[in-house]
Amino acid sequence: MGEERAWRVMREDDNGNRFVVAEGLSQAEAARRVEELTARGHKQSYWAEPLDR
C-alpha cells in the first residue's frame, strides 16, 4: 500500500501574504490546526494542503 501523504498548514494575511505555519503533518492533524487557528477569530485565512513530493 502507499504511504500517507504529508500535509502543511498555510496562512494568508489581510495583505495577501502567504506563509507556511506548519508542515509534515498528517491530514487529520493539519485539519485540527486549521480549525484551532480559525477559531481565534483573526483576519487571516488558514487552510491545509498536501505537500508536493
C-alpha positions, 0 to 999 in steps of 0.5 A, a space after each residue: 500500500 502507499 504511504 500517507 501523504 504529508 500535509 502543511 498548514 498555510 496562512 494568508 494575511 489581510 495583505 495577501 501574504 502567504 506563509 507556511 505555519 506548519 508542515 509534515 503533518 498528517 491530514 487529520 492533524 493539519 485539519 485540527 490546526 486549521 480549525 484551532 487557528 480559525 477559531 481565534 477569530 483573526 483576519 487571516 485565512 488558514 487552510 491545509 494542503 498536501 505537500 508536493 513530493 
